[in-house]
Amino acid sequence: MPHVIVKMYPGRSAEQKQALADEITKAIMAVAGSSEASVSVSIEDVAPEAWVETVYKPEIVQKPGILFKKPGYNPL
């Protein structure tokens, strides 16, 4: 039952978010062998001024053991 949470800056349309969710779902189905019915995807807009405290520090810096794609930036 994979559930993916995407956090990103605001500004994408509902259509863009749906397209992203569709592509993530396809990738999970292809790589993990999950059925489409078992996949869920949520997309959370995070204001740029809140990024470091609500995403970068708790989700990236503090969880290196589960971070499989590291960002190429460091806002600290």
Secondary structure, DSSP 8 states (H G I E B T S, - for coil): --EEEEEE-S---HHHHHHHHHHHHHHHHHHH---GGG-EEEEEE--GGGHIIIIIIIIIIT-GGG-SS--S----
